[in-house]
Amino acid sequence: MENWLLTIILFIPLAGALFVLLSPSESHGLIRRISLWTMVADLVLGIVLFFQFDPTLYEMQFTELKVRWFDIGGLTVNYSVGIDGISFLLVELTLLIGPVVILSSWSAIQERVKEYHILLLILQTGMIGAFVALDFFLFYVFWELMLIPMYFLIGVWGGARKIYAAIKFFLFTMAGSVLMLVAIVYVVIQPELRTFDIVAITNSLTDHPLRPDLQILLFAAFAVAFAIKVPMFPFHTWLPDAHVEAPTAGSVILAGVLLKMGTYGFIRFAMPLFPYAVFESMMVVMVLALIGIIYGALVSMMQDDVKKLVAYSSVSHLGFVMLGLFALTSAGVQGALIQMVNHGLSTGALFLLVGVLYERRHTRLIAEFGGLSKVMPLYAVFFMIVMLSSVGLPGLNGFVGEFLILIGTYTSVIPYAKYYAVIAATGVIFAACYMLWMFQRVMFGPIKNEKNKNLPDLNTREIVYLTMILVFIVWIGVYPKTFLDRSQVTIDHTISLIEKGHQQTLAQWNPGTAQEGILFALKGQRQ
């Protein structure tokens, strides 16, 4: 089954969507059970994948299945999938989130239940497909496939301003996608390439890079598409609206997986394909990341809506990820990758907890609460652990990622890198401020609102899906080696490709860049 394992994992949610489609619309219980067991089956195969994955290899694994799809313009499009240490962790995160979002929607969604679960299952296939695609055409199909279900999830089951939020999300994402499509087309039609094979393109452009000016233009096209998805400052404005108006499951998927498409795109495509542009844009990207870290934290501090506070915190947390990626050190990139997973777990869990509260009170305003720990003690414990993981408390997952990113940035030889690390560290302090302040106002003090005096605590279903996430929050915090080891070799290889590509650009095109010395300093540092 190993040869087919990724394909089975990829299309199980689509098969589940077909079964839901054939189910009677009024059988809500049957529809929910089909969706849940579909996601659980996929998660079980993800566990098999976890144990079969070889962490000592940097090459793509589970790639034996490659089927010719069709020809277009003299180019062959293949169905080709595979994973390495970078995509592996993100696929596993997606598989974990699947059953969680179904369970979290069990009682929250009561209208158009059939359509809702079909969209969730199609979205799951789109997200997994984008991570495992090894053909550029196939990747772009899955990239666009993700957009449609999320648009409807926000626009149909969202809040009061759902149409505005859905259209804004669609327009921002499509604008970036068009730029990326143009760049993809330009790359694949190059006479020396003439292929959609992502691995072949990466290897070819490492040894025979494009002209420096072309690299900068193409990198910019990819970077805008991925920066919108991250979202980086100043492309972030769609995110708070989408998060706040989306149903709980939509917010969890956005935070847990969809935002990682942007950071994954940078390390998988934009950085290895256009290494010269990476070195030329390092300082710009890192400054924007720092602005995002501080800006996101300060704006979060000012929010009176718990969900909007968590939404803006994503801008800050993803700023850390971008900082780690462009530090271009082993520790920085490793920290960025594990922080992608950490953010998906911690912020996803925060949205779940906010959703639990909204189901009971139909409000998310901080002023409406206070003293909830007295009536919902179990809820308060879960909330405290997740909140502390988001803050970066040692022993929980958030600390591991942020620590590696700060170390990787501080030890980078990029000009002013030490100052960048110090400024970024203030984001950790701000995060503690707004999270702890929010937690204090919601959980402690007297119960001033009569509606809060008889709120039910967590039920069994809620405990189950929150515990699924909490296990990994603690596991990564206490013993991160389990996950770091599975990406280390791939990350080191990717960094070496970027450095080699930059060196080849300098040797073949002699652009006379002022940052030429950075490359040799990086090489010396690694040795």
ROSE-723848 format. One record per residue (C-alpha): x, y, z; residue number from 1. Coordinates in steps of 0.25 Angstrom, whole numbers. Each point is the difference from the previous one (the first is absolute). Example, Ala and Ser with C-alpha at 12.3 -4.5 7.8 and 13.67 -1.06 7.14 Angstrom:
2
<u:49	v:-18	w:31	pos:1>
<u:6	v:14	w:-2	pos:2>
END
This chain:
527
<u:0	v:0	w:0	pos:1>
<u:12	v:9	w:2	pos:2>
<u:0	v:4	w:-15	pos:3>
<u:-14	v:4	w:1	pos:4>
<u:-1	v:6	w:14	pos:5>
<u:1	v:15	w:-3	pos:6>
<u:-11	v:-2	w:-11	pos:7>
<u:-9	v:-7	w:9	pos:8>
<u:2	v:10	w:11	pos:9>
<u:-2	v:11	w:-10	pos:10>
<u:-13	v:-5	w:-6	pos:11>
<u:-7	v:-7	w:12	pos:12>
<u:-7	v:14	w:4	pos:13>
<u:-5	v:1	w:-15	pos:14>
<u:-6	v:-14	w:1	pos:15>
<u:-6	v:4	w:14	pos:16>
<u:-6	v:13	w:-7	pos:17>
<u:-6	v:-10	w:-11	pos:18>
<u:-7	v:-8	w:11	pos:19>
<u:-5	v:12	w:7	pos:20>
<u:-6	v:5	w:-13	pos:21>
<u:-7	v:-13	w:-2	pos:22>
<u:-6	v:1	w:14	pos:23>
<u:-14	v:5	w:3	pos:24>
<u:1	v:15	w:3	pos:25>
<u:-9	v:-1	w:13	pos:26>
<u:9	v:-11	w:6	pos:27>
<u:9	v:9	w:7	pos:28>
<u:6	v:-10	w:10	pos:29>
<u:4	v:-10	w:-12	pos:30>
<u:7	v:12	w:-7	pos:31>
<u:8	v:4	w:12	pos:32>
<u:4	v:-15	w:3	pos:33>
<u:4	v:-2	w:-15	pos:34>
<u:8	v:13	w:1	pos:35>
<u:7	v:-4	w:13	pos:36>
<u:3	v:-14	w:-3	pos:37>
<u:6	v:5	w:-14	pos:38>
<u:9	v:10	w:7	pos:39>
<u:4	v:-11	w:11	pos:40>
<u:3	v:-10	w:-11	pos:41>
<u:9	v:10	w:-6	pos:42>
<u:7	v:3	w:13	pos:43>
<u:3	v:-14	w:3	pos:44>
<u:7	v:-1	w:-14	pos:45>
<u:7	v:12	w:4	pos:46>
<u:5	v:-8	w:12	pos:47>
<u:5	v:-11	w:-9	pos:48>
<u:7	v:11	w:-8	pos:49>
<u:7	v:6	w:12	pos:50>
<u:6	v:-14	w:3	pos:51>
<u:4	v:-3	w:-14	pos:52>
<u:6	v:14	w:-3	pos:53>
<u:16	v:-1	w:0	pos:54>
<u:5	v:13	w:7	pos:55>
<u:15	v:-3	w:-5	pos:56>
<u:-4	v:3	w:-15	pos:57>
<u:-1	v:14	w:-6	pos:58>
<u:-6	v:-6	w:-13	pos:59>
<u:-15	v:0	w:-2	pos:60>
<u:-6	v:-13	w:5	pos:61>
<u:-13	v:-8	w:-4	pos:62>
<u:2	v:5	w:-14	pos:63>
<u:-1	v:-14	w:-8	pos:64>
<u:-13	v:4	w:-5	pos:65>
<u:1	v:9	w:-12	pos:66>
<u:-11	v:0	w:-11	pos:67>
<u:0	v:8	w:-13	pos:68>
<u:-13	v:9	w:1	pos:69>
<u:0	v:8	w:-13	pos:70>
<u:9	v:8	w:-9	pos:71>
<u:-1	v:16	w:-2	pos:72>
<u:8	v:8	w:-9	pos:73>
<u:10	v:-11	w:-2	pos:74>
<u:2	v:-2	w:15	pos:75>
<u:-5	v:-12	w:8	pos:76>
<u:-8	v:2	w:12	pos:77>
<u:2	v:-12	w:10	pos:78>
<u:-8	v:-5	w:12	pos:79>
<u:12	v:0	w:9	pos:80>
<u:0	v:1	w:15	pos:81>
<u:11	v:-2	w:11	pos:82>
<u:4	v:6	w:13	pos:83>
<u:13	v:4	w:7	pos:84>
<u:4	v:5	w:14	pos:85>
<u:-7	v:13	w:-3	pos:86>
<u:-13	v:-4	w:-5	pos:87>
<u:-1	v:-13	w:9	pos:88>
<u:-3	v:8	w:13	pos:89>
<u:-10	v:9	w:-7	pos:90>
<u:-7	v:-12	w:-6	pos:91>
<u:-1	v:-6	w:14	pos:92>
<u:-5	v:13	w:6	pos:93>
<u:-11	v:0	w:-11	pos:94>
<u:-4	v:-14	w:3	pos:95>
<u:-1	v:3	w:15	pos:96>
<u:-9	v:12	w:-2	pos:97>
<u:-10	v:-8	w:-9	pos:98>
<u:-7	v:-7	w:11	pos:99>
<u:1	v:12	w:9	pos:100>
<u:-8	v:9	w:-9	pos:101>
<u:-11	v:-10	w:-2	pos:102>
<u:-2	v:-3	w:15	pos:103>
<u:1	v:15	w:3	pos:104>
<u:-12	v:2	w:-10	pos:105>
<u:-9	v:-11	w:5	pos:106>
<u:-10	v:9	w:7	pos:107>
<u:4	v:14	w:-5	pos:108>
<u:-4	v:-3	w:-15	pos:109>
<u:-15	v:-3	w:-1	pos:110>
<u:-3	v:6	w:-14	pos:111>
<u:4	v:-6	w:-13	pos:112>
<u:8	v:-10	w:7	pos:113>
<u:2	v:-9	w:-12	pos:114>
<u:6	v:11	w:-8	pos:115>
<u:9	v:5	w:11	pos:116>
<u:6	v:-14	w:2	pos:117>
<u:2	v:-2	w:-15	pos:118>
<u:8	v:13	w:0	pos:119>
<u:8	v:-4	w:12	pos:120>
<u:4	v:-13	w:-6	pos:121>
<u:4	v:6	w:-14	pos:122>
<u:8	v:11	w:7	pos:123>
<u:8	v:-11	w:7	pos:124>
<u:4	v:-6	w:-13	pos:125>
<u:4	v:13	w:-5	pos:126>
<u:9	v:3	w:12	pos:127>
<u:7	v:-13	w:0	pos:128>
<u:1	v:0	w:-15	pos:129>
<u:7	v:14	w:0	pos:130>
<u:10	v:-6	w:10	pos:131>
<u:3	v:-13	w:-8	pos:132>
<u:0	v:5	w:-14	pos:133>
<u:13	v:-2	w:-8	pos:134>
<u:-6	v:6	w:-13	pos:135>
<u:-2	v:15	w:-1	pos:136>
<u:-13	v:-2	w:-8	pos:137>
<u:-5	v:-9	w:10	pos:138>
<u:4	v:9	w:12	pos:139>
<u:-7	v:12	w:-6	pos:140>
<u:-13	v:-9	w:-2	pos:141>
<u:1	v:-3	w:15	pos:142>
<u:3	v:14	w:4	pos:143>
<u:-12	v:5	w:-7	pos:144>
<u:-9	v:-11	w:5	pos:145>
<u:3	v:5	w:14	pos:146>
<u:-6	v:13	w:-3	pos:147>
<u:-14	v:-4	w:-5	pos:148>
<u:-5	v:-8	w:13	pos:149>
<u:6	v:10	w:9	pos:150>
<u:-7	v:12	w:-7	pos:151>
<u:-13	v:-8	w:2	pos:152>
<u:2	v:-4	w:14	pos:153>
<u:2	v:15	w:4	pos:154>
<u:-10	v:5	w:-9	pos:155>
<u:-12	v:-9	w:3	pos:156>
<u:3	v:-4	w:15	pos:157>
<u:7	v:12	w:5	pos:158>
<u:-4	v:12	w:8	pos:159>
<u:-7	v:13	w:-2	pos:160>
<u:10	v:5	w:-10	pos:161>
<u:3	v:-13	w:-7	pos:162>
<u:-2	v:4	w:-14	pos:163>
<u:10	v:12	w:1	pos:164>
<u:10	v:-9	w:7	pos:165>
<u:-2	v:-11	w:-10	pos:166>
<u:2	v:9	w:-12	pos:167>
<u:12	v:7	w:6	pos:168>
<u:6	v:-14	w:2	pos:169>
<u:-2	v:-4	w:-14	pos:170>
<u:5	v:13	w:-7	pos:171>
<u:13	v:0	w:8	pos:172>
<u:3	v:-14	w:-2	pos:173>
<u:-4	v:0	w:-15	pos:174>
<u:9	v:12	w:-2	pos:175>
<u:12	v:-7	w:5	pos:176>
<u:-4	v:-13	w:-7	pos:177>
<u:0	v:7	w:-13	pos:178>
<u:14	v:6	w:2	pos:179>
<u:5	v:-14	w:4	pos:180>
<u:-6	v:-6	w:-12	pos:181>
<u:7	v:9	w:-10	pos:182>
<u:13	v:-3	w:7	pos:183>
<u:-2	v:-15	w:0	pos:184>
<u:-3	v:1	w:-15	pos:185>
<u:12	v:8	w:-3	pos:186>
<u:9	v:-10	w:8	pos:187>
<u:-5	v:-13	w:-7	pos:188>
<u:1	v:5	w:-14	pos:189>
<u:14	v:4	w:1	pos:190>
<u:8	v:-8	w:-11	pos:191>
<u:9	v:-7	w:10	pos:192>
<u:-11	v:-4	w:9	pos:193>
<u:-13	v:-3	w:-8	pos:194>
<u:-6	v:-8	w:12	pos:195>
<u:-10	v:1	w:11	pos:196>
<u:8	v:-9	w:9	pos:197>
<u:3	v:8	w:13	pos:198>
<u:13	v:-8	w:4	pos:199>
<u:6	v:0	w:-14	pos:200>
<u:-3	v:15	w:-1	pos:201>
<u:7	v:3	w:13	pos:202>
<u:12	v:-8	w:-3	pos:203>
<u:2	v:6	w:-14	pos:204>
<u:-2	v:14	w:5	pos:205>
<u:10	v:-2	w:11	pos:206>
<u:11	v:-4	w:-10	pos:207>
<u:-4	v:9	w:-11	pos:208>
<u:-8	v:12	w:7	pos:209>
<u:-8	v:10	w:-8	pos:210>
<u:6	v:14	w:-2	pos:211>
<u:0	v:9	w:13	pos:212>
<u:-11	v:10	w:-5	pos:213>
<u:-9	v:-12	w:-4	pos:214>
<u:2	v:-6	w:14	pos:215>
<u:-4	v:12	w:7	pos:216>
<u:-13	v:2	w:-9	pos:217>
<u:-4	v:-14	w:1	pos:218>
<u:3	v:-1	w:15	pos:219>
<u:-8	v:13	w:2	pos:220>
<u:-12	v:-7	w:-7	pos:221>
<u:1	v:-13	w:9	pos:222>
<u:3	v:9	w:12	pos:223>
<u:-13	v:8	w:-1	pos:224>
<u:-9	v:-12	w:-2	pos:225>
<u:7	v:-7	w:12	pos:226>
<u:0	v:13	w:9	pos:227>
<u:-15	v:2	w:-2	pos:228>
<u:-2	v:-15	w:5	pos:229>
<u:9	v:1	w:12	pos:230>
<u:-4	v:12	w:2	pos:231>
<u:12	v:9	w:1	pos:232>
<u:-2	v:15	w:3	pos:233>
<u:-5	v:8	w:-8	pos:234>
<u:-8	v:-11	w:-7	pos:235>
<u:-7	v:-5	w:13	pos:236>
<u:-13	v:9	w:-1	pos:237>
<u:-8	v:-12	w:-5	pos:238>
<u:3	v:-9	w:12	pos:239>
<u:-7	v:6	w:12	pos:240>
<u:-13	v:2	w:-8	pos:241>
<u:1	v:-15	w:-5	pos:242>
<u:3	v:-5	w:14	pos:243>
<u:-11	v:7	w:7	pos:244>
<u:-11	v:-2	w:-10	pos:245>
<u:4	v:-15	w:-3	pos:246>
<u:-7	v:-11	w:8	pos:247>
<u:9	v:-7	w:11	pos:248>
<u:5	v:-11	w:-10	pos:249>
<u:3	v:10	w:-10	pos:250>
<u:9	v:8	w:9	pos:251>
<u:7	v:-12	w:5	pos:252>
<u:3	v:-5	w:-14	pos:253>
<u:4	v:14	w:-4	pos:254>
<u:10	v:1	w:12	pos:255>
<u:4	v:-14	w:0	pos:256>
<u:3	v:-3	w:-14	pos:257>
<u:-4	v:11	w:-11	pos:258>
<u:10	v:10	w:6	pos:259>
<u:11	v:-10	w:-1	pos:260>
<u:-2	v:-1	w:-15	pos:261>
<u:7	v:14	w:-1	pos:262>
<u:12	v:-4	w:9	pos:263>
<u:1	v:-13	w:-7	pos:264>
<u:0	v:6	w:-13	pos:265>
<u:12	v:9	w:3	pos:266>
<u:9	v:-11	w:5	pos:267>
<u:-5	v:-10	w:-11	pos:268>
<u:-1	v:9	w:-12	pos:269>
<u:4	v:14	w:1	pos:270>
<u:13	v:-1	w:8	pos:271>
<u:7	v:-13	w:-7	pos:272>
<u:-5	v:5	w:-15	pos:273>
<u:5	v:14	w:1	pos:274>
<u:12	v:0	w:10	pos:275>
<u:6	v:13	w:-5	pos:276>
<u:-13	v:7	w:3	pos:277>
<u:0	v:-6	w:14	pos:278>
<u:13	v:7	w:4	pos:279>
<u:-4	v:13	w:-6	pos:280>
<u:-13	v:0	w:7	pos:281>
<u:4	v:-6	w:13	pos:282>
<u:1	v:13	w:8	pos:283>
<u:-14	v:6	w:-6	pos:284>
<u:-7	v:-13	w:4	pos:285>
<u:6	v:-1	w:14	pos:286>
<u:-4	v:15	w:3	pos:287>
<u:-14	v:-3	w:-5	pos:288>
<u:0	v:-12	w:9	pos:289>
<u:4	v:8	w:12	pos:290>
<u:-11	v:11	w:-3	pos:291>
<u:-10	v:-12	w:-1	pos:292>
<u:5	v:-5	w:14	pos:293>
<u:-1	v:13	w:7	pos:294>
<u:-12	v:5	w:-8	pos:295>
<u:-8	v:-13	w:2	pos:296>
<u:3	v:0	w:15	pos:297>
<u:-4	v:15	w:3	pos:298>
<u:-13	v:-1	w:-8	pos:299>
<u:-4	v:-13	w:7	pos:300>
<u:2	v:7	w:13	pos:301>
<u:-10	v:10	w:-4	pos:302>
<u:-11	v:-10	w:-4	pos:303>
<u:-13	v:-1	w:8	pos:304>
<u:-5	v:-13	w:-8	pos:305>
<u:8	v:-13	w:4	pos:306>
<u:-1	v:-5	w:-14	pos:307>
<u:6	v:12	w:-6	pos:308>
<u:11	v:0	w:10	pos:309>
<u:4	v:-14	w:-3	pos:310>
<u:-1	v:4	w:-15	pos:311>
<u:9	v:11	w:1	pos:312>
<u:10	v:-8	w:8	pos:313>
<u:2	v:-9	w:-12	pos:314>
<u:6	v:12	w:-8	pos:315>
<u:10	v:1	w:12	pos:316>
<u:3	v:-15	w:0	pos:317>
<u:1	v:-2	w:-15	pos:318>
<u:10	v:12	w:1	pos:319>
<u:9	v:-9	w:8	pos:320>
<u:-1	v:-11	w:-10	pos:321>
<u:4	v:10	w:-12	pos:322>
<u:12	v:5	w:9	pos:323>
<u:5	v:-14	w:2	pos:324>
<u:-1	v:-4	w:-15	pos:325>
<u:8	v:12	w:-5	pos:326>
<u:10	v:-1	w:11	pos:327>
<u:5	v:-12	w:-8	pos:328>
<u:7	v:-7	w:11	pos:329>
<u:-3	v:-15	w:3	pos:330>
<u:-6	v:4	w:14	pos:331>
<u:-8	v:12	w:-6	pos:332>
<u:-7	v:-9	w:-11	pos:333>
<u:-2	v:-11	w:9	pos:334>
<u:-6	v:9	w:10	pos:335>
<u:-9	v:6	w:-10	pos:336>
<u:-5	v:-14	w:-5	pos:337>
<u:-3	v:-5	w:14	pos:338>
<u:-7	v:14	w:3	pos:339>
<u:-9	v:-2	w:-12	pos:340>
<u:-5	v:-13	w:7	pos:341>
<u:0	v:7	w:14	pos:342>
<u:-9	v:11	w:-5	pos:343>
<u:-9	v:-9	w:-7	pos:344>
<u:-2	v:-8	w:13	pos:345>
<u:0	v:12	w:10	pos:346>
<u:-8	v:10	w:-8	pos:347>
<u:-9	v:-11	w:-5	pos:348>
<u:-3	v:-4	w:14	pos:349>
<u:-3	v:14	w:4	pos:350>
<u:-10	v:2	w:-11	pos:351>
<u:-7	v:-13	w:5	pos:352>
<u:0	v:5	w:14	pos:353>
<u:-6	v:13	w:-5	pos:354>
<u:-10	v:-8	w:-8	pos:355>
<u:-4	v:-8	w:13	pos:356>
<u:-3	v:13	w:7	pos:357>
<u:-8	v:6	w:-12	pos:358>
<u:-9	v:-12	w:-1	pos:359>
<u:-4	v:2	w:15	pos:360>
<u:-1	v:16	w:0	pos:361>
<u:-1	v:4	w:-15	pos:362>
<u:10	v:11	w:3	pos:363>
<u:15	v:2	w:0	pos:364>
<u:1	v:13	w:7	pos:365>
<u:10	v:0	w:11	pos:366>
<u:-8	v:9	w:8	pos:367>
<u:-12	v:-10	w:0	pos:368>
<u:9	v:-10	w:8	pos:369>
<u:7	v:-1	w:13	pos:370>
<u:1	v:-10	w:11	pos:371>
<u:-2	v:-12	w:-10	pos:372>
<u:10	v:-9	w:8	pos:373>
<u:-10	v:-1	w:11	pos:374>
<u:-11	v:-6	w:-9	pos:375>
<u:9	v:-6	w:-10	pos:376>
<u:12	v:-5	w:7	pos:377>
<u:4	v:-11	w:-10	pos:378>
<u:-2	v:10	w:-12	pos:379>
<u:9	v:10	w:8	pos:380>
<u:11	v:-11	w:1	pos:381>
<u:0	v:-3	w:-15	pos:382>
<u:0	v:15	w:-3	pos:383>
<u:12	v:3	w:9	pos:384>
<u:9	v:-11	w:-6	pos:385>
<u:-3	v:4	w:-14	pos:386>
<u:1	v:15	w:3	pos:387>
<u:14	v:-3	w:7	pos:388>
<u:4	v:-8	w:-12	pos:389>
<u:-3	v:12	w:-9	pos:390>
<u:8	v:9	w:9	pos:391>
<u:12	v:-9	w:-1	pos:392>
<u:1	v:-6	w:14	pos:393>
<u:12	v:-10	w:1	pos:394>
<u:-5	v:-14	w:1	pos:395>
<u:-11	v:3	w:-11	pos:396>
<u:1	v:0	w:-15	pos:397>
<u:1	v:15	w:-3	pos:398>
<u:13	v:1	w:8	pos:399>
<u:7	v:-9	w:-9	pos:400>
<u:-3	v:7	w:-13	pos:401>
<u:2	v:14	w:5	pos:402>
<u:13	v:-4	w:7	pos:403>
<u:6	v:-6	w:-13	pos:404>
<u:-4	v:11	w:-8	pos:405>
<u:6	v:11	w:9	pos:406>
<u:13	v:-8	w:1	pos:407>
<u:0	v:-3	w:-15	pos:408>
<u:-2	v:15	w:-3	pos:409>
<u:10	v:5	w:11	pos:410>
<u:11	v:-9	w:-6	pos:411>
<u:-3	v:3	w:-14	pos:412>
<u:11	v:8	w:-8	pos:413>
<u:-10	v:10	w:-6	pos:414>
<u:3	v:14	w:3	pos:415>
<u:-7	v:5	w:13	pos:416>
<u:-5	v:-15	w:3	pos:417>
<u:3	v:1	w:15	pos:418>
<u:-9	v:13	w:1	pos:419>
<u:-11	v:-7	w:-8	pos:420>
<u:0	v:-11	w:10	pos:421>
<u:-1	v:9	w:12	pos:422>
<u:-11	v:8	w:-6	pos:423>
<u:-8	v:-13	w:-3	pos:424>
<u:2	v:-4	w:14	pos:425>
<u:-8	v:12	w:4	pos:426>
<u:-12	v:-7	w:-7	pos:427>
<u:1	v:-11	w:10	pos:428>
<u:-2	v:10	w:11	pos:429>
<u:-12	v:6	w:-7	pos:430>
<u:-6	v:-13	w:-2	pos:431>
<u:1	v:-3	w:15	pos:432>
<u:-7	v:13	w:2	pos:433>
<u:-12	v:-1	w:-9	pos:434>
<u:-2	v:-15	w:3	pos:435>
<u:1	v:1	w:15	pos:436>
<u:-8	v:13	w:1	pos:437>
<u:-11	v:-7	w:-9	pos:438>
<u:0	v:-13	w:9	pos:439>
<u:-1	v:8	w:13	pos:440>
<u:-12	v:8	w:-5	pos:441>
<u:-8	v:-12	w:-5	pos:442>
<u:4	v:-10	w:10	pos:443>
<u:2	v:7	w:14	pos:444>
<u:-7	v:11	w:8	pos:445>
<u:-15	v:0	w:4	pos:446>
<u:-11	v:-6	w:-9	pos:447>
<u:-7	v:14	w:-3	pos:448>
<u:-9	v:-6	w:-11	pos:449>
<u:-12	v:-8	w:4	pos:450>
<u:1	v:-8	w:-13	pos:451>
<u:14	v:-6	w:4	pos:452>
<u:-5	v:-6	w:13	pos:453>
<u:-5	v:-13	w:-6	pos:454>
<u:9	v:-2	w:-12	pos:455>
<u:2	v:-15	w:-2	pos:456>
<u:15	v:-5	w:0	pos:457>
<u:7	v:-8	w:-11	pos:458>
<u:-8	v:-12	w:-4	pos:459>
<u:7	v:-13	w:-4	pos:460>
<u:0	v:3	w:-15	pos:461>
<u:7	v:13	w:3	pos:462>
<u:10	v:-6	w:9	pos:463>
<u:4	v:-11	w:-10	pos:464>
<u:3	v:10	w:-12	pos:465>
<u:7	v:10	w:9	pos:466>
<u:8	v:-12	w:7	pos:467>
<u:5	v:-4	w:-14	pos:468>
<u:6	v:13	w:-2	pos:469>
<u:5	v:2	w:14	pos:470>
<u:8	v:-13	w:-1	pos:471>
<u:9	v:5	w:-11	pos:472>
<u:1	v:14	w:7	pos:473>
<u:7	v:-7	w:12	pos:474>
<u:7	v:-10	w:-9	pos:475>
<u:7	v:10	w:-8	pos:476>
<u:3	v:8	w:12	pos:477>
<u:6	v:-11	w:8	pos:478>
<u:7	v:-8	w:-11	pos:479>
<u:1	v:7	w:-13	pos:480>
<u:10	v:-9	w:-5	pos:481>
<u:-11	v:-10	w:-6	pos:482>
<u:-4	v:11	w:-10	pos:483>
<u:13	v:8	w:-2	pos:484>
<u:8	v:-12	w:-4	pos:485>
<u:-10	v:-3	w:-11	pos:486>
<u:3	v:13	w:-7	pos:487>
<u:14	v:3	w:3	pos:488>
<u:7	v:-7	w:-12	pos:489>
<u:-10	v:6	w:-10	pos:490>
<u:2	v:14	w:6	pos:491>
<u:15	v:0	w:0	pos:492>
<u:-1	v:-5	w:-15	pos:493>
<u:-10	v:11	w:-4	pos:494>
<u:9	v:10	w:6	pos:495>
<u:12	v:-5	w:-7	pos:496>
<u:-8	v:0	w:-13	pos:497>
<u:-3	v:15	w:2	pos:498>
<u:15	v:3	w:3	pos:499>
<u:5	v:-8	w:-12	pos:500>
<u:-10	v:7	w:-9	pos:501>
<u:4	v:14	w:5	pos:502>
<u:15	v:-4	w:-2	pos:503>
<u:-3	v:-5	w:-14	pos:504>
<u:-8	v:13	w:-4	pos:505>
<u:12	v:8	w:5	pos:506>
<u:10	v:-9	w:-8	pos:507>
<u:-9	v:0	w:-13	pos:508>
<u:-6	v:13	w:-1	pos:509>
<u:10	v:9	w:9	pos:510>
<u:-11	v:10	w:5	pos:511>
<u:10	v:6	w:10	pos:512>
<u:-10	v:0	w:11	pos:513>
<u:4	v:6	w:13	pos:514>
<u:-5	v:-12	w:8	pos:515>
<u:10	v:-9	w:-7	pos:516>
<u:8	v:-1	w:14	pos:517>
<u:-12	v:-6	w:7	pos:518>
<u:0	v:-13	w:-8	pos:519>
<u:15	v:-3	w:4	pos:520>
<u:-3	v:4	w:14	pos:521>
<u:-12	v:-9	w:1	pos:522>
<u:9	v:-12	w:-6	pos:523>
<u:11	v:3	w:10	pos:524>
<u:-10	v:0	w:11	pos:525>
<u:-6	v:-13	w:-3	pos:526>
<u:14	v:-6	w:-1	pos:527>
END
